[in-house]
Amino acid sequence: MGISTLFDPLSVLVLIAVLGMTGTSALWFRQGQQAFDQVVGALGILRRVAAQLAADHPIRKRLEAAPVVDLSFEEITRLMSGDTSEPAARAIVRLNERIGWIERFAQFAVHLGILGTVFALVSSDPTDLVGFRARLPTALGTTFWGLIGALMLSAVAGTCESLIERARLHVRMALLEGLEQRPEQVAKPLD
């Protein structure tokens, strides 16, 4: 009953859906990881940009008036405008937006597993004990794949959140280091 339960036709459909959602989420994470590596490699540019911000620049005013934590990654991306690392910063912003979808995928996986379970039980005749018992492997298999999928997708979402938080930390540190440079180290202010 073990292997046949997991690879019942309806269970396989749930497994295929879960694998599709997980594959898409993993691809998004991989793109975010590559973008993270590019952004971290370009932090010297961000340090220079932060050091060259004019005293009346809106982002500099925000940085000086509030903690750097409050500066959004979108605003940081605007600072990198025109630089070769700008697409990478925008990719991290997109990954942040996609985390909601990854979390929805985890919910969909659970719902698909439950839907398969309910379908298997409802489509059987409860008065026919043999027939009812024959549908139990389908019910268990769909539930199993739905829960496994939800666990995998939740792990991917958490990994994406961690990656974005690490990117923010690196960028904040670069901005602070840039703002702390002495005036004689700065060539000319940016507007």
C-alpha positions as CSV (number, residue, x, y, z in Angstrom):
1,M,0.0,0.0,0.0
2,G,2.9,2.4,0.6
3,I,4.3,3.1,-2.9
4,S,0.9,2.6,-4.6
5,T,-0.5,5.2,-2.2
6,L,2.1,7.8,-3.2
7,F,1.8,7.1,-6.9
8,D,-1.9,6.7,-7.4
9,P,-3.0,8.7,-10.5
10,L,-4.6,11.5,-8.5
11,S,-1.7,11.6,-6.1
12,V,0.6,12.0,-9.1
13,L,-1.4,14.9,-10.3
14,V,-1.0,16.7,-7.0
15,L,2.8,15.8,-7.1
16,I,3.1,17.3,-10.6
17,A,1.4,20.5,-9.5
18,V,3.6,20.7,-6.4
19,L,6.8,20.1,-8.4
20,G,5.8,22.8,-10.8
21,M,5.2,25.3,-8.1
22,T,8.4,24.3,-6.3
23,G,10.4,24.5,-9.5
24,T,9.1,28.0,-10.3
25,S,9.9,29.1,-6.8
26,A,13.4,27.6,-6.9
27,L,14.0,29.4,-10.2
28,W,13.0,32.7,-8.7
29,F,15.3,32.1,-5.7
30,R,18.2,31.2,-8.0
31,Q,17.7,34.4,-10.0
32,G,17.6,36.3,-6.7
33,Q,20.8,34.6,-5.5
34,Q,22.6,35.7,-8.7
35,A,21.3,39.2,-8.3
36,F,22.4,39.2,-4.7
37,D,25.9,38.3,-5.7
38,Q,26.0,41.1,-8.3
39,V,24.7,43.7,-5.8
40,V,27.2,42.7,-3.2
41,G,29.9,42.9,-5.8
42,A,28.8,46.5,-6.7
43,L,28.7,47.9,-3.2
44,G,31.8,50.0,-3.8
45,I,29.7,52.0,-6.3
46,L,27.0,52.5,-3.7
47,R,29.5,53.7,-1.2
48,R,30.7,56.3,-3.6
49,V,27.2,57.3,-4.6
50,A,26.2,57.7,-0.9
51,A,29.3,59.8,-0.3
52,Q,28.6,62.1,-3.2
53,L,24.9,62.8,-2.5
54,A,24.3,66.5,-2.2
55,A,23.3,67.7,1.2
56,D,19.8,68.5,0.0
57,H,19.2,65.2,-1.9
58,P,16.0,63.6,-0.6
59,I,17.5,60.2,0.0
60,R,20.4,61.7,1.9
61,K,17.9,63.7,4.0
62,R,16.0,60.5,4.7
63,L,19.2,58.6,5.7
64,E,20.2,61.4,8.1
65,A,16.7,61.9,9.5
66,A,15.8,58.2,10.0
67,P,17.5,54.9,10.6
68,V,18.9,53.3,7.4
69,V,16.6,50.4,8.1
70,D,13.7,52.6,7.0
71,L,15.1,53.1,3.5
72,S,13.4,50.8,1.1
73,F,15.2,48.6,-1.3
74,E,13.3,50.4,-4.1
75,E,14.9,53.7,-3.1
76,I,18.3,52.1,-3.0
77,T,17.7,50.8,-6.5
78,R,17.1,54.4,-7.6
79,L,20.5,55.3,-6.2
80,M,22.0,52.7,-8.4
81,S,20.2,54.0,-11.5
82,G,22.4,53.8,-14.6
83,D,24.9,51.5,-13.0
84,T,25.5,48.0,-14.3
85,S,24.3,46.6,-11.0
86,E,20.9,48.3,-11.3
87,P,19.2,45.3,-13.0
88,A,20.5,43.1,-10.1
89,A,19.0,45.4,-7.5
90,R,15.7,45.4,-9.4
91,A,15.8,41.6,-9.5
92,I,16.0,41.6,-5.7
93,V,13.0,43.9,-5.5
94,R,11.1,41.5,-7.8
95,L,12.1,38.5,-5.6
96,N,10.6,40.4,-2.6
97,E,7.4,40.8,-4.5
98,R,7.4,37.1,-5.5
99,I,7.6,35.8,-1.9
100,G,3.9,36.4,-1.6
101,W,3.4,34.1,-4.6
102,I,5.6,31.4,-3.1
103,E,3.6,31.5,0.1
104,R,0.4,31.2,-1.9
105,F,1.9,28.2,-3.7
106,A,2.4,26.6,-0.3
107,Q,-1.2,27.2,0.5
108,F,-2.3,25.9,-2.9
109,A,-0.3,22.7,-2.2
110,V,-2.1,22.1,1.0
111,H,-5.5,22.8,-0.6
112,L,-4.7,20.5,-3.5
113,G,-3.9,17.7,-1.1
114,I,-7.1,18.3,0.9
115,L,-9.1,18.5,-2.3
116,G,-7.7,15.2,-3.5
117,T,-8.5,13.6,-0.1
118,V,-12.1,14.9,-0.2
119,F,-12.6,13.9,-3.8
120,A,-11.3,10.4,-3.1
121,L,-13.6,10.0,-0.1
122,V,-16.7,11.6,-1.7
123,S,-16.3,9.6,-4.9
124,S,-16.4,6.3,-2.9
125,D,-19.5,4.6,-1.6
126,P,-19.4,4.6,2.2
127,T,-21.8,1.7,2.3
128,D,-19.3,-0.4,0.3
129,L,-16.5,-1.0,2.8
130,V,-14.2,-2.6,0.3
131,G,-14.6,0.2,-2.2
132,F,-14.2,2.8,0.5
133,R,-11.0,1.2,1.7
134,A,-9.8,1.1,-1.9
135,R,-10.0,4.9,-2.2
136,L,-8.1,5.5,1.0
137,P,-4.7,5.2,-0.7
138,T,-5.7,8.0,-3.1
139,A,-6.8,10.2,-0.2
140,L,-3.6,9.6,1.8
141,G,-1.3,10.1,-1.2
142,T,-2.8,13.4,-2.2
143,T,-2.6,14.7,1.4
144,F,1.0,13.5,1.6
145,W,2.1,15.3,-1.5
146,G,0.2,18.4,-0.6
147,L,1.8,18.6,2.8
148,I,5.3,17.8,1.5
149,G,4.9,20.5,-1.1
150,A,3.8,23.1,1.4
151,L,6.8,22.3,3.6
152,M,9.2,22.7,0.6
153,L,7.6,25.9,-0.6
154,S,7.6,27.4,2.9
155,A,11.3,26.6,3.1
156,V,11.9,28.3,-0.2
157,A,10.0,31.4,0.9
158,G,12.0,31.5,4.1
159,T,15.2,31.2,2.2
160,C,14.2,34.0,-0.2
161,E,13.3,36.3,2.8
162,S,16.7,35.5,4.3
163,L,18.4,36.4,1.1
164,I,16.6,39.7,0.8
165,E,17.4,40.6,4.4
166,R,21.1,39.8,3.8
167,A,21.0,42.0,0.7
168,R,19.4,44.9,2.7
169,L,22.1,44.5,5.5
170,H,25.0,44.6,3.0
171,V,23.4,47.7,1.2
172,R,22.7,49.5,4.5
173,M,26.3,49.0,5.6
174,A,27.6,50.3,2.3
175,L,25.4,53.4,2.5
176,L,26.5,54.1,6.1
177,E,30.1,53.7,5.1
178,G,29.6,56.0,2.2
179,L,27.9,58.7,4.3
180,E,30.6,58.5,6.9
181,Q,33.4,59.4,4.5
182,R,35.1,62.7,5.1
183,P,34.3,65.6,2.8
184,E,37.8,65.7,1.3
185,Q,37.3,62.0,0.2
186,V,34.4,63.0,-2.0
187,A,35.0,64.2,-5.5
188,K,31.7,66.2,-6.2
189,P,28.2,65.9,-4.9
190,L,25.5,64.1,-7.0
191,D,22.1,65.7,-7.5
